[in-house]
């Protein structure tokens, strides 16, 4: 049985909580398509960083990074709609910690 490197496990955990990160950096009124693009961007960055951090005898593999990013995006969407949104965790975190319309107006 082949073992999975720590970098991949850490990447999976990060992928699982990325929907919450997107909620914190966006507002309640942010368009869902903008949030989806941010989630895709974050999972892509995570995928490429995980592949970079994982030890490989053959070197860095862009193909593996892309696959990890795509699987990560699917996992992040599933965790958002399967756990974070139905339990109210995403909304609560966004309300208590996230960016508010007022803070966006003050920054402009």
N, CA, C and O atoms as a GROMACS GRO file, in nm:
protein
  432
    1UNK      N    1   0.084  -0.118   0.000
    1UNK     CA    2   0.000   0.000   0.000
    1UNK      C    3   0.088   0.124   0.000
    1UNK      O    4   0.181   0.137   0.080
    2UNK      N    5   0.058   0.214  -0.090
    2UNK     CA    6   0.135   0.337  -0.102
    2UNK      C    7   0.087   0.440  -0.001
    2UNK      O    8  -0.034   0.453   0.021
    3UNK      N    9   0.178   0.512   0.061
    3UNK     CA   10   0.135   0.612   0.159
    3UNK      C   11   0.121   0.748   0.092
    3UNK      O   12   0.185   0.776  -0.010
    4UNK      N   13   0.037   0.833   0.150
    4UNK     CA   14   0.013   0.967   0.098
    4UNK      C   15   0.095   1.066   0.180
    4UNK      O   16   0.092   1.063   0.304
    5UNK      N   17   0.168   1.151   0.112
    5UNK     CA   18   0.254   1.249   0.178
    5UNK      C   19   0.174   1.348   0.261
    5UNK      O   20   0.057   1.374   0.234
    6UNK      N   21   0.238   1.402   0.362
    6UNK     CA   22   0.176   1.499   0.451
    6UNK      C   23   0.126   1.621   0.374
    6UNK      O   24   0.023   1.679   0.410
    7UNK      N   25   0.198   1.661   0.272
    7UNK     CA   26   0.157   1.778   0.194
    7UNK      C   27   0.018   1.757   0.133
    7UNK      O   28  -0.062   1.850   0.129
    8UNK      N   29  -0.010   1.636   0.086
    8UNK     CA   30  -0.141   1.609   0.027
    8UNK      C   31  -0.251   1.611   0.133
    8UNK      O   32  -0.360   1.663   0.109
    9UNK      N   33  -0.223   1.555   0.250
    9UNK     CA   34  -0.323   1.558   0.359
    9UNK      C   35  -0.352   1.702   0.400
    9UNK      O   36  -0.468   1.740   0.417
   10UNK      N   37  -0.247   1.782   0.414
   10UNK     CA   38  -0.265   1.922   0.451
   10UNK      C   39  -0.343   1.996   0.341
   10UNK      O   40  -0.428   2.079   0.371
   11UNK      N   41  -0.313   1.966   0.216
   11UNK     CA   42  -0.385   2.026   0.104
   11UNK      C   43  -0.532   1.991   0.106
   11UNK      O   44  -0.616   2.076   0.074
   12UNK      N   45  -0.566   1.869   0.141
   12UNK     CA   46  -0.706   1.828   0.149
   12UNK      C   47  -0.779   1.901   0.261
   12UNK      O   48  -0.894   1.942   0.244
   13UNK      N   49  -0.713   1.918   0.374
   13UNK     CA   50  -0.775   1.991   0.485
   13UNK      C   51  -0.798   2.137   0.445
   13UNK      O   52  -0.903   2.194   0.473
   14UNK      N   53  -0.698   2.197   0.380
   14UNK     CA   54  -0.712   2.336   0.335
   14UNK      C   55  -0.827   2.346   0.235
   14UNK      O   56  -0.906   2.440   0.241
   15UNK      N   57  -0.835   2.251   0.144
   15UNK     CA   58  -0.943   2.250   0.045
   15UNK      C   59  -1.079   2.243   0.111
   15UNK      O   60  -1.174   2.307   0.066
   16UNK      N   61  -1.089   2.166   0.217
   16UNK     CA   62  -1.215   2.149   0.289
   16UNK      C   63  -1.264   2.280   0.350
   16UNK      O   64  -1.385   2.303   0.357
   17UNK      N   65  -1.172   2.366   0.395
   17UNK     CA   66  -1.212   2.492   0.459
   17UNK      C   67  -1.206   2.612   0.365
   17UNK      O   68  -1.243   2.722   0.406
   18UNK      N   69  -1.162   2.595   0.242
   18UNK     CA   70  -1.154   2.708   0.148
   18UNK      C   71  -1.288   2.778   0.124
   18UNK      O   72  -1.289   2.900   0.108
   19UNK      N   73  -1.401   2.706   0.122
   19UNK     CA   74  -1.528   2.779   0.107
   19UNK      C   75  -1.551   2.880   0.220
   19UNK      O   76  -1.611   2.985   0.198
   20UNK      N   77  -1.504   2.848   0.339
   20UNK     CA   78  -1.517   2.943   0.451
   20UNK      C   79  -1.428   3.064   0.429
   20UNK      O   80  -1.466   3.176   0.462
   21UNK      N   81  -1.310   3.042   0.373
   21UNK     CA   82  -1.218   3.152   0.343
   21UNK      C   83  -1.281   3.245   0.240
   21UNK      O   84  -1.274   3.367   0.253
   22UNK      N   85  -1.342   3.187   0.137
   22UNK     CA   86  -1.410   3.269   0.036
   22UNK      C   87  -1.522   3.350   0.100
   22UNK      O   88  -1.541   3.467   0.066
   23UNK      N   89  -1.594   3.290   0.192
   23UNK     CA   90  -1.701   3.361   0.262
   23UNK      C   91  -1.648   3.477   0.345
   23UNK      O   92  -1.714   3.580   0.356
   24UNK      N   93  -1.531   3.460   0.403
   24UNK     CA   94  -1.474   3.566   0.487
   24UNK      C   95  -1.425   3.682   0.402
   24UNK      O   96  -1.435   3.798   0.444
   25UNK      N   97  -1.373   3.656   0.282
   25UNK     CA   98  -1.318   3.764   0.200
   25UNK      C   99  -1.420   3.826   0.105
   25UNK      O  100  -1.386   3.916   0.028
   26UNK      N  101  -1.545   3.779   0.110
   26UNK     CA  102  -1.651   3.837   0.027
   26UNK      C  103  -1.766   3.882   0.118
   26UNK      O  104  -1.767   3.853   0.237
   27UNK      N  105  -1.862   3.953   0.059
   27UNK     CA  106  -1.977   3.998   0.136
   27UNK      C  107  -2.097   3.908   0.106
   27UNK      O  108  -2.091   3.823   0.017
   28UNK      N  109  -2.206   3.927   0.180
   28UNK     CA  110  -2.328   3.850   0.157
   28UNK      C  111  -2.386   3.878   0.019
   28UNK      O  112  -2.452   3.792  -0.039
   29UNK      N  113  -2.364   3.996  -0.033
   29UNK     CA  114  -2.423   4.034  -0.161
   29UNK      C  115  -2.331   4.009  -0.280
   29UNK      O  116  -2.367   4.040  -0.394
   30UNK      N  117  -2.213   3.953  -0.256
   30UNK     CA  118  -2.123   3.921  -0.366
   30UNK      C  119  -2.187   3.814  -0.453
   30UNK      O  120  -2.241   3.715  -0.404
   31UNK      N  121  -2.181   3.836  -0.583
   31UNK     CA  122  -2.238   3.743  -0.679
   31UNK      C  123  -2.178   3.604  -0.662
   31UNK      O  124  -2.058   3.589  -0.640
   32UNK      N  125  -2.262   3.502  -0.671
   32UNK     CA  126  -2.217   3.364  -0.653
   32UNK      C  127  -2.113   3.324  -0.756
   32UNK      O  128  -2.025   3.243  -0.727
   33UNK      N  129  -2.120   3.379  -0.876
   33UNK     CA  130  -2.021   3.346  -0.978
   33UNK      C  131  -1.884   3.403  -0.941
   33UNK      O  132  -1.781   3.341  -0.971
   34UNK      N  133  -1.880   3.518  -0.878
   34UNK     CA  134  -1.754   3.576  -0.831
   34UNK      C  135  -1.696   3.488  -0.720
   34UNK      O  136  -1.576   3.462  -0.717
   35UNK      N  137  -1.782   3.442  -0.630
   35UNK     CA  138  -1.736   3.353  -0.524
   35UNK      C  139  -1.683   3.222  -0.581
   35UNK      O  140  -1.584   3.168  -0.533
   36UNK      N  141  -1.750   3.169  -0.684
   36UNK     CA  142  -1.705   3.045  -0.747
   36UNK      C  143  -1.569   3.062  -0.814
   36UNK      O  144  -1.483   2.974  -0.806
   37UNK      N  145  -1.549   3.176  -0.879
   37UNK     CA  146  -1.419   3.201  -0.943
   37UNK      C  147  -1.310   3.215  -0.837
   37UNK      O  148  -1.199   3.164  -0.855
   38UNK      N  149  -1.341   3.283  -0.728
   38UNK     CA  150  -1.243   3.293  -0.618
   38UNK      C  151  -1.210   3.155  -0.562
   38UNK      O  152  -1.093   3.125  -0.535
   39UNK      N  153  -1.312   3.072  -0.544
   39UNK     CA  154  -1.288   2.937  -0.493
   39UNK      C  155  -1.202   2.857  -0.591
   39UNK      O  156  -1.113   2.784  -0.548
   40UNK      N  157  -1.229   2.870  -0.719
   40UNK     CA  158  -1.148   2.802  -0.819
   40UNK      C  159  -1.004   2.851  -0.815
   40UNK      O  160  -0.910   2.771  -0.823
   41UNK      N  161  -0.985   2.981  -0.802
   41UNK     CA  162  -0.850   3.038  -0.793
   41UNK      C  163  -0.777   2.986  -0.669
   41UNK      O  164  -0.662   2.945  -0.678
   42UNK      N  165  -0.845   2.989  -0.555
   42UNK     CA  166  -0.782   2.942  -0.431
   42UNK      C  167  -0.747   2.793  -0.437
   42UNK      O  168  -0.640   2.753  -0.391
   43UNK      N  169  -0.837   2.711  -0.495
   43UNK     CA  170  -0.807   2.568  -0.504
   43UNK      C  171  -0.695   2.542  -0.604
   43UNK      O  172  -0.617   2.449  -0.586
   44UNK      N  173  -0.687   2.624  -0.709
   44UNK     CA  174  -0.577   2.608  -0.805
   44UNK      C  175  -0.443   2.641  -0.739
   44UNK      O  176  -0.346   2.567  -0.755
   45UNK      N  177  -0.440   2.751  -0.666
   45UNK     CA  178  -0.317   2.787  -0.596
   45UNK      C  179  -0.279   2.677  -0.496
   45UNK      O  180  -0.163   2.638  -0.485
   46UNK      N  181  -0.378   2.628  -0.423
   46UNK     CA  182  -0.354   2.520  -0.327
   46UNK      C  183  -0.300   2.396  -0.398
   46UNK      O  184  -0.205   2.334  -0.350
   47UNK      N  185  -0.359   2.360  -0.511
   47UNK     CA  186  -0.313   2.242  -0.584
   47UNK      C  187  -0.169   2.253  -0.630
   47UNK      O  188  -0.092   2.158  -0.616
   48UNK      N  189  -0.132   2.368  -0.683
   48UNK     CA  190   0.005   2.387  -0.729
   48UNK      C  191   0.105   2.395  -0.614
   48UNK      O  192   0.217   2.346  -0.625
   49UNK      N  193   0.064   2.456  -0.502
   49UNK     CA  194   0.152   2.461  -0.384
   49UNK      C  195   0.171   2.324  -0.321
   49UNK      O  196   0.281   2.289  -0.277
   50UNK      N  197   0.064   2.246  -0.316
   50UNK     CA  198   0.074   2.110  -0.261
   50UNK      C  199   0.169   2.026  -0.346
   50UNK      O  200   0.254   1.954  -0.293
   51UNK      N  201   0.154   2.036  -0.476
   51UNK     CA  202   0.242   1.959  -0.564
   51UNK      C  203   0.387   2.004  -0.549
   51UNK      O  204   0.479   1.922  -0.556
   52UNK      N  205   0.408   2.133  -0.528
   52UNK     CA  206   0.542   2.185  -0.507
   52UNK      C  207   0.601   2.134  -0.375
   52UNK      O  208   0.719   2.101  -0.368
   53UNK      N  209   0.518   2.128  -0.271
   53UNK     CA  210   0.566   2.090  -0.138
   53UNK      C  211   0.586   1.940  -0.122
   53UNK      O  212   0.667   1.896  -0.039
   54UNK      N  213   0.515   1.861  -0.199
   54UNK     CA  214   0.525   1.715  -0.186
   54UNK      C  215   0.658   1.666  -0.244
   54UNK      O  216   0.699   1.711  -0.351
   55UNK      N  217   0.724   1.576  -0.173
   55UNK     CA  218   0.851   1.523  -0.226
   55UNK      C  219   0.827   1.428  -0.344
   55UNK      O  220   0.747   1.335  -0.334
   56UNK      N  221   0.897   1.453  -0.453
   56UNK     CA  222   0.883   1.370  -0.572
   56UNK      C  223   1.021   1.330  -0.624
   56UNK      O  224   1.106   1.416  -0.645
   57UNK      N  225   1.042   1.202  -0.645
   57UNK     CA  226   1.170   1.160  -0.702
   57UNK      C  227   1.186   1.204  -0.848
   57UNK      O  228   1.298   1.224  -0.896
   58UNK      N  229   1.074   1.221  -0.918
   58UNK     CA  230   1.078   1.259  -1.060
   58UNK      C  231   1.065   1.409  -1.081
   58UNK      O  232   1.070   1.454  -1.196
   59UNK      N  233   1.049   1.486  -0.975
   59UNK     CA  234   1.036   1.630  -0.988
   59UNK      C  235   0.891   1.676  -0.990
   59UNK      O  236   0.798   1.596  -0.974
   60UNK      N  237   0.872   1.806  -1.011
   60UNK     CA  238   0.741   1.869  -1.010
   60UNK      C  239   0.658   1.822  -1.129
   60UNK      O  240   0.709   1.810  -1.240
   61UNK      N  241   0.530   1.795  -1.105
   61UNK     CA  242   0.441   1.751  -1.211
   61UNK      C  243   0.323   1.847  -1.224
   61UNK      O  244   0.238   1.855  -1.135
   62UNK      N  245   0.319   1.921  -1.334
   62UNK     CA  246   0.210   2.014  -1.358
   62UNK      C  247   0.078   1.938  -1.372
   62UNK      O  248  -0.026   1.985  -1.324
   63UNK      N  249   0.082   1.823  -1.436
   63UNK     CA  250  -0.038   1.742  -1.452
   63UNK      C  251  -0.098   1.702  -1.319
   63UNK      O  252  -0.220   1.708  -1.301
   64UNK      N  253  -0.015   1.660  -1.226
   64UNK     CA  254  -0.063   1.624  -1.093
   64UNK      C  255  -0.120   1.745  -1.020
   64UNK      O  256  -0.220   1.735  -0.948
   65UNK      N  257  -0.056   1.861  -1.038
   65UNK     CA  258  -0.105   1.983  -0.974
   65UNK      C  259  -0.243   2.021  -1.028
   65UNK      O  260  -0.330   2.061  -0.951
   66UNK      N  261  -0.262   2.009  -1.158
   66UNK     CA  262  -0.391   2.041  -1.219
   66UNK      C  263  -0.499   1.945  -1.170
   66UNK      O  264  -0.611   1.986  -1.138
   67UNK      N  265  -0.466   1.818  -1.165
   67UNK     CA  266  -0.562   1.718  -1.116
   67UNK      C  267  -0.598   1.745  -0.971
   67UNK      O  268  -0.716   1.740  -0.935
   68UNK      N  269  -0.499   1.773  -0.887
   68UNK     CA  270  -0.526   1.804  -0.746
   68UNK      C  271  -0.612   1.929  -0.735
   68UNK      O  272  -0.701   1.935  -0.650
   69UNK      N  273  -0.586   2.030  -0.820
   69UNK     CA  274  -0.666   2.153  -0.816
   69UNK      C  275  -0.810   2.125  -0.856
   69UNK      O  276  -0.903   2.176  -0.792
   70UNK      N  277  -0.832   2.046  -0.959
   70UNK     CA  278  -0.969   2.016  -1.004
   70UNK      C  279  -1.044   1.932  -0.901
   70UNK      O  280  -1.160   1.958  -0.870
   71UNK      N  281  -0.977   1.831  -0.847
   71UNK     CA  282  -1.039   1.750  -0.742
   71UNK      C  283  -1.065   1.836  -0.619
   71UNK      O  284  -1.168   1.821  -0.553
   72UNK      N  285  -0.974   1.926  -0.589
   72UNK     CA  286  -0.991   2.016  -0.477
   72UNK      C  287  -1.111   2.108  -0.495
   72UNK      O  288  -1.184   2.135  -0.400
   73UNK      N  289  -1.131   2.157  -0.617
   73UNK     CA  290  -1.246   2.244  -0.644
   73UNK      C  291  -1.376   2.168  -0.622
   73UNK      O  292  -1.469   2.219  -0.559
   74UNK      N  293  -1.384   2.047  -0.674
   74UNK     CA  294  -1.504   1.964  -0.656
   74UNK      C  295  -1.526   1.937  -0.507
   74UNK      O  296  -1.639   1.944  -0.458
   75UNK      N  297  -1.420   1.906  -0.436
   75UNK     CA  298  -1.430   1.879  -0.292
   75UNK      C  299  -1.474   2.004  -0.216
   75UNK      O  300  -1.554   1.995  -0.123
   76UNK      N  301  -1.422   2.120  -0.254
   76UNK     CA  302  -1.459   2.244  -0.186
   76UNK      C  303  -1.605   2.279  -0.210
   76UNK      O  304  -1.674   2.322  -0.118
   77UNK      N  305  -1.652   2.262  -0.333
   77UNK     CA  306  -1.792   2.288  -0.362
   77UNK      C  307  -1.881   2.191  -0.285
   77UNK      O  308  -1.983   2.230  -0.229
   78UNK      N  309  -1.841   2.064  -0.283
   78UNK     CA  310  -1.919   1.964  -0.210
   78UNK      C  311  -1.922   1.994  -0.060
   78UNK      O  312  -2.026   1.979   0.004
   79UNK      N  313  -1.809   2.036  -0.004
   79UNK     CA  314  -1.808   2.068   0.140
   79UNK      C  315  -1.892   2.192   0.169
   79UNK      O  316  -1.955   2.201   0.274
   80UNK      N  317  -1.894   2.287   0.075
   80UNK     CA  318  -1.975   2.407   0.095
   80UNK      C  319  -2.124   2.372   0.097
   80UNK      O  320  -2.196   2.407   0.190
   81UNK      N  321  -2.169   2.302  -0.008
   81UNK     CA  322  -2.312   2.271  -0.018
   81UNK      C  323  -2.354   2.153   0.068
   81UNK      O  324  -2.472   2.139   0.100
   82UNK      N  325  -2.260   2.070   0.106
   82UNK     CA  326  -2.294   1.952   0.186
   82UNK      C  327  -2.281   1.972   0.336
   82UNK      O  328  -2.347   1.902   0.413
   83UNK      N  329  -2.197   2.067   0.379
   83UNK     CA  330  -2.176   2.084   0.523
   83UNK      C  331  -2.185   2.230   0.566
   83UNK      O  332  -2.268   2.264   0.651
   84UNK      N  333  -2.102   2.315   0.509
   84UNK     CA  334  -2.091   2.452   0.560
   84UNK      C  335  -2.219   2.533   0.543
   84UNK      O  336  -2.259   2.604   0.635
   85UNK      N  337  -2.283   2.525   0.428
   85UNK     CA  338  -2.405   2.603   0.405
   85UNK      C  339  -2.524   2.548   0.482
   85UNK      O  340  -2.593   2.625   0.549
   86UNK      N  341  -2.554   2.417   0.476
   86UNK     CA  342  -2.673   2.366   0.548
   86UNK      C  343  -2.666   2.383   0.699
   86UNK      O  344  -2.769   2.401   0.764
   87UNK      N  345  -2.547   2.377   0.756
   87UNK     CA  346  -2.535   2.391   0.901
   87UNK      C  347  -2.531   2.537   0.945
   87UNK      O  348  -2.540   2.565   1.065
   88UNK      N  349  -2.519   2.630   0.852
   88UNK     CA  350  -2.516   2.772   0.885
   88UNK      C  351  -2.379   2.823   0.926
   88UNK      O  352  -2.365   2.941   0.959
   89UNK      N  353  -2.279   2.738   0.922
   89UNK     CA  354  -2.144   2.779   0.963
   89UNK      C  355  -2.091   2.887   0.868
   89UNK      O  356  -2.032   2.985   0.913
   90UNK      N  357  -2.113   2.869   0.739
   90UNK     CA  358  -2.061   2.966   0.641
   90UNK      C  359  -2.121   3.104   0.664
   90UNK      O  360  -2.048   3.203   0.664
   91UNK      N  361  -2.250   3.110   0.681
   91UNK     CA  362  -2.317   3.240   0.700
   91UNK      C  363  -2.276   3.305   0.832
   91UNK      O  364  -2.250   3.425   0.837
   92UNK      N  365  -2.269   3.227   0.938
   92UNK     CA  366  -2.229   3.280   1.068
   92UNK      C  367  -2.087   3.335   1.063
   92UNK      O  368  -2.061   3.445   1.113
   93UNK      N  369  -1.997   3.260   1.004
   93UNK     CA  370  -1.858   3.305   0.994
   93UNK      C  371  -1.848   3.431   0.910
   93UNK      O  372  -1.775   3.524   0.944
   94UNK      N  373  -1.922   3.434   0.800
   94UNK     CA  374  -1.919   3.552   0.714
   94UNK      C  375  -1.975   3.673   0.787
   94UNK      O  376  -1.924   3.784   0.770
   95UNK      N  377  -2.078   3.654   0.867
   95UNK     CA  378  -2.138   3.765   0.941
   95UNK      C  379  -2.045   3.816   1.051
   95UNK      O  380  -2.031   3.937   1.069
   96UNK      N  381  -1.983   3.725   1.124
   96UNK     CA  382  -1.902   3.765   1.239
   96UNK      C  383  -1.760   3.809   1.203
   96UNK      O  384  -1.705   3.899   1.267
   97UNK      N  385  -1.701   3.746   1.101
   97UNK     CA  386  -1.560   3.772   1.071
   97UNK      C  387  -1.541   3.836   0.934
   97UNK      O  388  -1.443   3.907   0.911
   98UNK      N  389  -1.633   3.811   0.843
   98UNK     CA  390  -1.615   3.848   0.704
   98UNK      C  391  -1.622   3.996   0.675
   98UNK      O  392  -1.649   4.079   0.762
   99UNK      N  393  -1.598   4.025   0.550
   99UNK     CA  394  -1.604   4.162   0.500
   99UNK      C  395  -1.749   4.206   0.498
   99UNK      O  396  -1.836   4.132   0.452
  100UNK      N  397  -1.776   4.326   0.547
  100UNK     CA  398  -1.912   4.380   0.542
  100UNK      C  399  -1.919   4.489   0.436
  100UNK      O  400  -1.816   4.542   0.392
  101UNK      N  401  -2.039   4.520   0.394
  101UNK     CA  402  -2.056   4.626   0.294
  101UNK      C  403  -2.000   4.757   0.347
  101UNK      O  404  -1.943   4.836   0.271
  102UNK      N  405  -2.016   4.781   0.475
  102UNK     CA  406  -1.965   4.906   0.535
  102UNK      C  407  -1.813   4.911   0.525
  102UNK      O  408  -1.757   5.015   0.491
  103UNK      N  409  -1.744   4.800   0.555
  103UNK     CA  410  -1.597   4.801   0.548
  103UNK      C  411  -1.550   4.816   0.404
  103UNK      O  412  -1.444   4.874   0.380
  104UNK      N  413  -1.628   4.765   0.307
  104UNK     CA  414  -1.593   4.784   0.166
  104UNK      C  415  -1.612   4.930   0.128
  104UNK      O  416  -1.529   4.985   0.056
  105UNK      N  417  -1.719   4.994   0.176
  105UNK     CA  418  -1.743   5.134   0.147
  105UNK      C  419  -1.636   5.223   0.209
  105UNK      O  420  -1.595   5.322   0.147
  106UNK      N  421  -1.590   5.190   0.328
  106UNK     CA  422  -1.486   5.269   0.394
  106UNK      C  423  -1.352   5.256   0.323
  106UNK      O  424  -1.274   5.351   0.320
  107UNK      N  425  -1.326   5.139   0.264
  107UNK     CA  426  -1.199   5.118   0.196
  107UNK      C  427  -1.194   5.191   0.061
  107UNK      O  428  -1.085   5.219   0.010
  108UNK      N  429  -1.309   5.221   0.006
  108UNK     CA  430  -1.313   5.283  -0.128
  108UNK      C  431  -1.285   5.430  -0.124
  108UNK      O  432  -1.284   5.496  -0.228
   0.00000   0.00000   0.00000
